[in-house]
């Protein structure tokens, strides 16, 4: 039986969806920079009135919760896609690469402990752990993953990559991929002498962090 694609939103519903996307993008940028920032800073960055923001979110905690839950759902989706990959090591390495590119763990590092998770988030967290464990088990079965690596090590790998950040978004992506390649080399039982991806960090490239903020 043929299926029909859902009709695109129109009018006010379409505008509301666009506003919500803009608000979430602004909230991510604001709270990654400063988790203690007021919710008004999100409205300013999004270019919407504070009333438009409050129509969607009861307060800052609700907005933080939405951001982190979206990140958790993205992690689950990437893991489910990875498990469809027939090559066990490619599934494992590809999963890590896609999660790093999605920048999910920047939210974890910066926003953990700033809100109370919902029961649904708890269930999704369990699901995420199950999927990650399945990917680790498959990587072990392939013989490519070190026997002493546990699923909790993935969190350390992903948080380590998330900590790499420079003002330019594309350069941040390059440096994170390079860092992940270094870490994957340490996780693997097979020595791969291929070149690391992306230009190497330049001398002084991270000095910008020490500039005084006004």
C-alpha positions as CSV (number, residue, x, y, z in Angstrom):
1,X,0.0,0.0,0.0
2,X,1.6,3.4,-0.9
3,X,2.3,5.8,1.9
4,X,1.8,9.5,1.7
5,X,4.4,11.9,3.1
6,X,3.2,14.1,5.9
7,X,2.0,17.5,4.8
8,X,4.4,20.3,5.6
9,X,3.4,22.7,8.3
10,X,1.9,26.0,7.2
11,X,1.0,29.3,8.6
12,X,1.3,29.8,12.3
13,X,2.3,26.2,13.0
14,X,5.2,26.5,10.6
15,X,6.3,29.8,12.2
16,X,6.0,28.2,15.6
17,X,8.2,25.3,14.6
18,X,10.8,27.7,13.1
19,X,10.8,29.8,16.3
20,X,11.2,26.7,18.4
21,X,14.2,25.6,16.3
22,X,15.8,29.0,16.6
23,X,15.2,29.1,20.4
24,X,16.8,25.7,20.9
25,X,19.8,26.6,18.7
26,X,20.2,29.8,20.7
27,X,19.8,28.1,24.0
28,X,22.5,25.5,23.1
29,X,25.0,28.3,22.2
30,X,24.2,30.4,25.3
31,X,24.3,27.6,27.8
32,X,27.4,25.9,26.4
33,X,29.1,29.2,26.8
34,X,27.7,29.8,30.3
35,X,25.4,27.3,32.0
36,X,24.5,30.1,34.5
37,X,23.2,32.5,31.9
38,X,19.7,33.8,32.4
39,X,16.9,32.6,30.1
40,X,16.6,36.2,28.8
41,X,20.0,35.8,27.1
42,X,18.5,33.0,25.0
43,X,15.6,35.2,23.9
44,X,18.1,37.9,23.0
45,X,20.3,35.6,21.0
46,X,17.2,34.0,19.3
47,X,15.8,37.4,18.4
48,X,12.4,36.6,20.0
49,X,10.4,38.2,22.8
50,X,10.7,36.6,26.2
51,X,7.0,35.9,26.1
52,X,7.5,33.7,22.9
53,X,10.1,31.7,24.8
54,X,7.9,31.2,27.9
55,X,5.0,30.1,25.7
56,X,7.1,27.1,24.8
57,X,9.1,26.5,28.0
58,X,8.0,27.1,31.6
59,X,11.5,28.3,32.6
60,X,15.2,27.7,32.3
61,X,15.1,24.2,33.7
62,X,12.5,23.1,31.2
63,X,14.7,24.5,28.4
64,X,17.8,22.8,29.7
65,X,15.9,19.5,30.0
66,X,14.7,19.8,26.4
67,X,18.3,20.4,25.1
68,X,19.7,17.4,27.0
69,X,16.9,15.1,26.1
70,X,17.2,16.1,22.4
71,X,20.9,15.2,22.7
72,X,20.1,11.9,24.3
73,X,17.6,11.0,21.6
74,X,20.2,11.9,19.0
75,X,22.7,9.5,20.7
76,X,20.1,6.7,20.6
77,X,19.3,7.3,16.9
78,X,23.0,7.2,16.0
79,X,23.6,4.0,18.0
80,X,20.6,2.3,16.3
81,X,21.9,3.3,12.9
82,X,25.4,2.0,13.8
83,X,24.0,-1.4,14.9
84,X,22.7,-1.8,11.4
85,X,26.2,-1.8,10.0
86,X,27.4,-5.3,9.3
87,X,31.0,-4.7,10.1
88,X,31.4,-4.9,13.9
89,X,34.4,-2.5,14.1
90,X,33.1,-0.1,11.5
91,X,29.8,0.0,13.5
92,X,31.7,0.9,16.7
93,X,34.1,3.5,15.1
94,X,31.4,5.0,13.0
95,X,29.1,5.4,16.0
96,X,31.8,7.3,17.9
97,X,32.5,9.5,14.9
98,X,28.9,10.4,14.4
99,X,28.3,11.2,18.1
100,X,31.4,13.4,18.1
101,X,30.2,15.3,15.0
102,X,26.8,15.7,16.6
103,X,28.5,17.3,19.7
104,X,26.1,15.5,22.0
105,X,28.6,15.3,24.9
106,X,29.2,19.0,25.2
107,X,25.7,19.2,26.6
108,X,26.5,16.4,29.1
109,X,29.7,18.0,30.3
110,X,28.2,21.5,30.6
111,X,24.7,20.9,31.7
112,X,24.7,17.8,33.9
113,X,23.3,18.6,37.3
114,X,21.6,21.8,36.3
115,X,18.1,20.3,36.0
116,X,16.0,17.4,37.3
117,X,15.7,14.6,34.6
118,X,12.2,13.2,33.8
119,X,11.3,9.5,34.0
120,X,11.3,9.4,30.2
121,X,14.8,10.7,30.2
122,X,15.7,8.0,32.6
123,X,14.3,5.3,30.4
124,X,16.1,6.8,27.3
125,X,19.3,6.8,29.3
126,X,18.9,3.1,30.0
127,X,18.2,2.5,26.3
128,X,21.3,4.4,25.3
129,X,23.4,2.4,27.7
130,X,22.0,-0.9,26.2
131,X,22.8,0.2,22.7
132,X,26.3,1.3,23.6
133,X,27.0,-2.0,25.3
134,X,25.8,-3.9,22.2
135,X,28.3,-1.9,20.1
136,X,31.1,-2.6,22.5
137,X,30.2,-6.3,22.6
138,X,30.3,-6.5,18.9
139,X,33.6,-4.6,18.7
140,X,35.1,-7.1,21.2
141,X,33.7,-10.0,19.2
142,X,35.5,-8.6,16.1
143,X,38.8,-8.9,17.9
144,X,39.6,-5.3,17.1
145,X,38.7,-3.8,20.5
146,X,41.0,-4.2,23.4
147,X,39.7,-6.8,25.9
148,X,40.1,-4.4,28.9
149,X,37.9,-1.7,27.3
150,X,34.4,-1.3,29.0
151,X,31.4,0.6,27.9
152,X,32.0,3.3,30.4
153,X,35.2,4.1,28.6
154,X,33.1,5.4,25.7
155,X,31.9,8.3,27.9
156,X,35.4,9.3,28.6
157,X,36.3,9.2,25.0
158,X,33.3,11.3,23.9
159,X,33.7,13.8,26.7
160,X,37.4,14.2,25.9
161,X,36.5,15.0,22.3
162,X,33.8,17.4,23.4
163,X,36.4,19.3,25.4
164,X,38.2,20.2,22.2
165,X,36.7,23.6,21.1
166,X,38.0,26.6,19.2
167,X,36.1,29.6,18.0
168,X,35.7,28.3,14.5
169,X,33.1,25.5,14.2
170,X,34.7,23.8,11.2
171,X,38.1,23.8,12.8
172,X,36.6,22.4,16.0
173,X,35.1,19.5,14.0
174,X,38.5,18.8,12.4
175,X,40.3,18.8,15.7
176,X,37.7,16.6,17.3
177,X,38.0,14.0,14.5
178,X,41.8,14.1,14.8
179,X,41.5,13.5,18.6
180,X,39.0,10.7,18.1
181,X,41.4,9.0,15.6
182,X,44.2,9.2,18.3
183,X,41.9,7.6,20.9
184,X,40.6,4.9,18.6
185,X,44.2,4.0,17.9
186,X,44.6,3.4,21.6
187,X,41.4,1.3,21.8
188,X,42.2,-0.9,18.9
189,X,44.3,-4.1,19.0
190,X,45.4,-3.5,15.5
191,X,48.1,-0.9,14.7
192,X,47.1,1.4,11.9
193,X,49.9,3.6,10.6
194,X,47.7,5.8,8.4
195,X,47.9,9.6,8.7
196,X,45.7,11.3,11.3
197,X,42.9,13.3,9.7
198,X,42.9,17.1,9.4
199,X,45.7,19.6,9.8
200,X,47.7,19.2,13.1
201,X,47.1,21.7,15.8
202,X,49.3,24.7,15.2
203,X,51.5,26.3,17.8
204,X,49.5,28.9,19.7
205,X,46.1,27.7,18.2
206,X,44.6,27.4,21.7
207,X,46.0,30.7,23.1
208,X,42.6,32.4,22.4
209,X,41.3,30.8,25.6
210,X,43.6,33.0,27.7
211,X,42.4,36.3,26.3
212,X,40.6,38.3,29.0
213,X,36.8,38.5,28.4
214,X,35.2,41.8,29.0
